[in-house]
Amino acid sequence: MAMEPQDLTQDVFGLHTESSMASLYPPFFLRSHFTSHHQSPMRHRRFVVTHSMIDESRFNLALLVVFILSIVLINAFVVAIIVLSKKLRSSSKHILILSVAVADLLQGLLILPIITDIGIKGSAERSCATFQVARLLADFLIPSITTLGVLALNVDYLLRLSCTIYSEGKSRACILGALVLTPWVLSVVLLVPIYAVGVQRETAYDSLFNACRVIMEGHFARALLVLSYVFYGFLLLFFTLSVAILYLIKREYLGLDVTGERMHPPFDICLASFIVVLFYTPIFLFSLLTTEGYLGCREDEECRTLNWSYTLSLWLMFTKSWVLPMAWFFGKDTRAGVKQVLC
């Protein structure tokens, strides 16, 4: 049975004053301790990605800079290769890869620099609205867009294997356009309204605690987590399994697909799907469980262990943005495009 969570309907953002307990409680539990320790032996706090990443930017700035550079350089390279290669530009698969790479590129060019800037300068230098935009993008929109983008790649592979309508010019253009736009449009249409309503109660900057206090009800946070990854993650596993099975059934007969492109084993697509699931599941699982009040700690050692688990899952989430683009180079057609551009 879930224990009654403490203060799960309130998210607190800001630069908190360090105390003598900072060495005992990492940033995540430093906030938690003062809100619940004297009220209950069980310490609870909703786990919020952007809050924790802001704390990480203060303690692991060098590592965060390495992540930003890795995300930008690797994804920019993927984008450049696809744009410069005429063969890749005409491939439905690589048009979809381009869409996913652009989303991850936004992570490195826009979102992480904003989070780092907030972490260094503190909330006194940045409005609460800036934090809310960063949180919407980092916690919900980018995971939703990239997960749906990889899901669209699986759908594209299935269509190229089995759907003759996908070979016709106008039909193919319409279907491909839908596959490219759906991750972006669906994510914005579903998540932005829920997020806007969920954070409508926002208090002003609290100079006493040097923090922006933003309230989000638990059911809104739950809906955002489910609609940004959890539901799509299950769909992604199902379609990836379908792609692998269909390829194994038809591999002896594969030559050209219905669009005239040569079919290659979907190793890169399956690998990309595995990376998304592996790197996103821990962070969303922790976020969902803390929102529901299923995770907490009583002893200091438990709190440390739980915090390190949170921190690891946090860095895994952002690792996905520079590991995922490397999966595309396991495809023969992508490597051929790289050779064509560079040689």
Secondary structure by P-SEA (a helix, b strand, c coil): ccccccccccccccccccccccccccccaaaaaaaccccccbbbbbbbaaaaaaaaaaccaaaaaaaaaaaaaaaaaaaaaaaacccccccaaaaaaaaaaaaaaaaaacaaaaaaaaaaaccccccaaaaaaaaaaaacaaaaaaaaaaaaaaaaaaaaacccccccaaaaaaaaaaaaaaaaaaaaaccaaaaaaaacccccccccccbbbbbbcaaaaaaaaaaacaaaaaaaaaaaaaaaaaaaaccccccccccccccccaaaaaaaaaaaaaacaaaaaaaaaaaacccccccaaaaaaaaaaaaaaaaaaaaaaaaaaaaaaccaaaaaaaaaaac
